[in-house]
Structure formats: C-alpha cells, structure tokens
C-alpha cells in the first residue's frame, strides 16, 4: 500500500485534535488513515 505523505498525516493529527479532542501520535494517525482508506475501497467495491 502506498504510504501517506507527511502533510496528510499532519493534517489528520490536527483534525483529530480539533474535532475529536484527542492527541494522536503519527503512527496511530497512519494506522487510522490506512483503515479509512480500506473502508472507502470496500464501499466502492460494494456497489460493483
């Protein structure tokens, strides 16, 4: 799987801090983004 850029990870950490009121480490942010990417891919494949 393609790695996320550092900008994407940084923005996910900021979004998490603002909207979920949680402090997220970069490794955890990468895991959450990967899970979100898998979820979106599964939803796309669901309608095929």
N, CA, C and O atoms as CSV, one atom per row, in Angstrom:
chain,resi,resn,atom,element,x,y,z
A,1,UNK,N,N,0.845,-1.176,0.000
A,1,UNK,CA,C,0.000,0.000,0.000
A,1,UNK,C,C,0.895,1.246,0.000
A,1,UNK,O,O,1.942,1.281,0.647
A,2,UNK,N,N,0.462,2.239,-0.726
A,2,UNK,CA,C,1.200,3.492,-0.826
A,2,UNK,C,C,1.148,4.231,0.518
A,2,UNK,O,O,0.091,4.342,1.138
A,3,UNK,N,N,2.308,4.734,0.954
A,3,UNK,CA,C,2.367,5.470,2.219
A,3,UNK,C,C,1.758,6.859,2.056
A,3,UNK,O,O,1.773,7.432,0.966
A,4,UNK,N,N,1.239,7.376,3.120
A,4,UNK,CA,C,0.678,8.719,3.124
A,4,UNK,C,C,1.804,9.730,3.274
A,4,UNK,O,O,2.808,9.464,3.934
A,5,UNK,N,N,1.627,10.886,2.656
A,5,UNK,CA,C,2.636,11.927,2.790
A,5,UNK,C,C,2.599,12.492,4.206
A,5,UNK,O,O,1.611,12.343,4.925
A,6,UNK,N,N,3.672,13.129,4.585
A,6,UNK,CA,C,3.730,13.692,5.933
A,6,UNK,C,C,2.692,14.799,6.115
A,6,UNK,O,O,2.179,14.995,7.217
A,7,UNK,N,N,2.382,15.525,5.031
A,7,UNK,CA,C,1.347,16.569,5.112
A,7,UNK,C,C,-0.014,15.978,5.447
A,7,UNK,O,O,-0.750,16.526,6.267
A,8,UNK,N,N,-0.343,14.874,4.818
A,8,UNK,CA,C,-1.635,14.225,5.072
A,8,UNK,C,C,-1.707,13.746,6.512
A,8,UNK,O,O,-2.721,13.931,7.186
A,9,UNK,N,N,-0.637,13.135,6.979
A,9,UNK,CA,C,-0.613,12.637,8.357
A,9,UNK,C,C,-0.714,13.798,9.341
A,9,UNK,O,O,-1.453,13.721,10.323
A,10,UNK,N,N,0.020,14.863,9.081
A,10,UNK,CA,C,-0.037,16.040,9.968
A,10,UNK,C,C,-1.447,16.628,10.023
A,10,UNK,O,O,-1.927,16.985,11.099
A,11,UNK,N,N,-2.110,16.730,8.872
A,11,UNK,CA,C,-3.468,17.268,8.852
A,11,UNK,C,C,-4.441,16.345,9.569
A,11,UNK,O,O,-5.383,16.818,10.204
A,12,UNK,N,N,-4.227,15.019,9.477
A,12,UNK,CA,C,-5.104,14.099,10.187
A,12,UNK,C,C,-4.925,14.255,11.704
A,12,UNK,O,O,-5.896,14.188,12.457
A,13,UNK,N,N,-3.695,14.460,12.139
A,13,UNK,CA,C,-3.424,14.679,13.565
A,13,UNK,C,C,-4.109,15.965,14.020
A,13,UNK,O,O,-4.732,15.995,15.081
A,14,UNK,N,N,-3.995,17.037,13.214
A,14,UNK,CA,C,-4.642,18.311,13.559
A,14,UNK,C,C,-6.158,18.165,13.595
A,14,UNK,O,O,-6.813,18.659,14.512
A,15,UNK,N,N,-6.716,17.483,12.590
A,15,UNK,CA,C,-8.166,17.277,12.540
A,15,UNK,C,C,-8.625,16.507,13.772
A,15,UNK,O,O,-9.644,16.838,14.378
A,16,UNK,N,N,-7.877,15.493,14.133
A,16,UNK,CA,C,-8.214,14.679,15.300
A,16,UNK,C,C,-8.183,15.507,16.575
A,16,UNK,O,O,-9.044,15.359,17.442
A,17,UNK,N,N,-7.194,16.371,16.684
A,17,UNK,CA,C,-7.065,17.214,17.873
A,17,UNK,C,C,-8.241,18.190,17.970
A,17,UNK,O,O,-8.785,18.406,19.053
A,18,UNK,N,N,-8.628,18.778,16.838
A,18,UNK,CA,C,-9.692,19.781,16.836
A,18,UNK,C,C,-11.072,19.152,17.010
A,18,UNK,O,O,-11.857,19.591,17.850
A,19,UNK,N,N,-11.365,18.123,16.213
A,19,UNK,CA,C,-12.728,17.599,16.162
A,19,UNK,C,C,-13.001,16.449,17.120
A,19,UNK,O,O,-14.136,16.258,17.555
A,20,UNK,N,N,-11.975,15.686,17.449
A,20,UNK,CA,C,-12.194,14.561,18.362
A,20,UNK,C,C,-11.594,14.805,19.732
A,20,UNK,O,O,-11.737,13.982,20.637
A,21,UNK,N,N,-10.922,15.939,19.885
A,21,UNK,CA,C,-10.300,16.304,21.164
A,21,UNK,C,C,-9.358,15.216,21.673
A,21,UNK,O,O,-9.311,14.930,22.870
A,22,UNK,N,N,-8.600,14.605,20.735
A,22,UNK,CA,C,-7.666,13.558,21.135
A,22,UNK,C,C,-6.278,13.863,20.592
A,22,UNK,O,O,-6.127,14.390,19.489
A,23,UNK,N,N,-5.280,13.527,21.374
A,23,UNK,CA,C,-3.899,13.678,20.951
A,23,UNK,C,C,-3.477,12.390,20.276
A,23,UNK,O,O,-3.485,11.330,20.902
A,24,UNK,N,N,-3.113,12.465,19.028
A,24,UNK,CA,C,-2.823,11.285,18.234
A,24,UNK,C,C,-1.351,11.295,17.839
A,24,UNK,O,O,-0.835,12.310,17.371
A,25,UNK,N,N,-0.687,10.173,18.027
A,25,UNK,CA,C,0.691,10.028,17.553
A,25,UNK,C,C,0.667,9.817,16.048
A,25,UNK,O,O,-0.344,9.388,15.492
A,26,UNK,N,N,1.775,10.117,15.392
A,26,UNK,CA,C,1.825,9.980,13.932
A,26,UNK,C,C,1.631,8.530,13.493
A,26,UNK,O,O,1.005,8.275,12.464
A,27,UNK,N,N,2.153,7.592,14.253
A,27,UNK,CA,C,1.983,6.183,13.869
A,27,UNK,C,C,0.518,5.773,13.963
A,27,UNK,O,O,0.021,5.037,13.111
A,28,UNK,N,N,-0.167,6.244,14.990
A,28,UNK,CA,C,-1.590,5.950,15.126
A,28,UNK,C,C,-2.397,6.631,14.026
A,28,UNK,O,O,-3.372,6.072,13.524
A,29,UNK,N,N,-1.989,7.828,13.660
A,29,UNK,CA,C,-2.668,8.546,12.576
A,29,UNK,C,C,-2.520,7.785,11.263
A,29,UNK,O,O,-3.477,7.682,10.495
A,30,UNK,N,N,-1.338,7.257,11.002
A,30,UNK,CA,C,-1.115,6.472,9.784
A,30,UNK,C,C,-1.986,5.222,9.774
A,30,UNK,O,O,-2.520,4.843,8.732
A,31,UNK,N,N,-2.129,4.583,10.926
A,31,UNK,CA,C,-2.981,3.388,11.020
A,31,UNK,C,C,-4.445,3.747,10.771
A,31,UNK,O,O,-5.151,3.019,10.073
A,32,UNK,N,N,-4.899,4.855,11.333
A,32,UNK,CA,C,-6.283,5.281,11.130
A,32,UNK,C,C,-6.543,5.640,9.669
A,32,UNK,O,O,-7.595,5.309,9.123
A,33,UNK,N,N,-5.593,6.312,9.045
A,33,UNK,CA,C,-5.747,6.673,7.639
A,33,UNK,C,C,-5.783,5.426,6.757
A,33,UNK,O,O,-6.557,5.368,5.802
A,34,UNK,N,N,-4.958,4.436,7.065
A,34,UNK,CA,C,-4.957,3.189,6.304
A,34,UNK,C,C,-6.299,2.470,6.458
A,34,UNK,O,O,-6.841,1.938,5.489
A,35,UNK,N,N,-6.824,2.460,7.670
A,35,UNK,CA,C,-8.124,1.835,7.909
A,35,UNK,C,C,-9.234,2.568,7.165
A,35,UNK,O,O,-10.124,1.942,6.590
A,36,UNK,N,N,-9.177,3.881,7.178
A,36,UNK,CA,C,-10.160,4.687,6.458
A,36,UNK,C,C,-10.071,4.432,4.953
A,36,UNK,O,O,-11.092,4.352,4.270
A,37,UNK,N,N,-8.862,4.308,4.448
A,37,UNK,CA,C,-8.665,4.035,3.022
A,37,UNK,C,C,-9.244,2.667,2.652
A,37,UNK,O,O,-9.885,2.534,1.609
A,38,UNK,N,N,-9.028,1.656,3.486
A,38,UNK,CA,C,-9.587,0.328,3.252
A,38,UNK,C,C,-11.114,0.366,3.284
A,38,UNK,O,O,-11.770,-0.290,2.474
A,39,UNK,N,N,-11.669,1.121,4.202
A,39,UNK,CA,C,-13.113,1.240,4.331
A,39,UNK,C,C,-13.730,1.860,3.078
A,39,UNK,O,O,-14.737,1.372,2.565
A,40,UNK,N,N,-13.121,2.931,2.597
A,40,UNK,CA,C,-13.627,3.598,1.395
A,40,UNK,C,C,-13.518,2.670,0.191
A,40,UNK,O,O,-14.431,2.619,-0.633
A,41,UNK,N,N,-12.423,1.943,0.081
A,41,UNK,CA,C,-12.253,0.995,-1.025
A,41,UNK,C,C,-13.314,-0.106,-0.956
A,41,UNK,O,O,-13.860,-0.510,-1.983
A,42,UNK,N,N,-13.601,-0.586,0.245
A,42,UNK,CA,C,-14.626,-1.619,0.409
A,42,UNK,C,C,-15.996,-1.090,0.018
A,42,UNK,O,O,-16.775,-1.807,-0.609
A,43,UNK,N,N,-16.302,0.144,0.375
A,43,UNK,CA,C,-17.577,0.741,-0.006
A,43,UNK,C,C,-17.686,0.888,-1.524
A,43,UNK,O,O,-18.750,0.655,-2.098
A,44,UNK,N,N,-16.591,1.272,-2.170
A,44,UNK,CA,C,-16.601,1.396,-3.628
A,44,UNK,C,C,-16.846,0.036,-4.281
A,44,UNK,O,O,-17.597,-0.061,-5.251
A,45,UNK,N,N,-16.220,-1.004,-3.756
A,45,UNK,CA,C,-16.374,-2.343,-4.317
A,45,UNK,C,C,-17.735,-2.944,-4.012
A,45,UNK,O,O,-18.176,-3.852,-4.716
A,46,UNK,N,N,-18.392,-2.468,-3.004
A,46,UNK,CA,C,-19.696,-2.995,-2.589
A,46,UNK,C,C,-20.756,-2.797,-3.683
A,46,UNK,O,O,-21.667,-3.611,-3.835
A,47,UNK,N,N,-20.622,-1.714,-4.430
A,47,UNK,CA,C,-21.630,-1.389,-5.436
A,47,UNK,C,C,-21.280,-1.908,-6.826
A,47,UNK,O,O,-21.974,-1.588,-7.791
A,48,UNK,N,N,-20.238,-2.687,-6.944
A,48,UNK,CA,C,-19.861,-3.250,-8.258
A,48,UNK,C,C,-20.622,-4.504,-8.540
A,48,UNK,O,O,-20.438,-5.115,-9.593
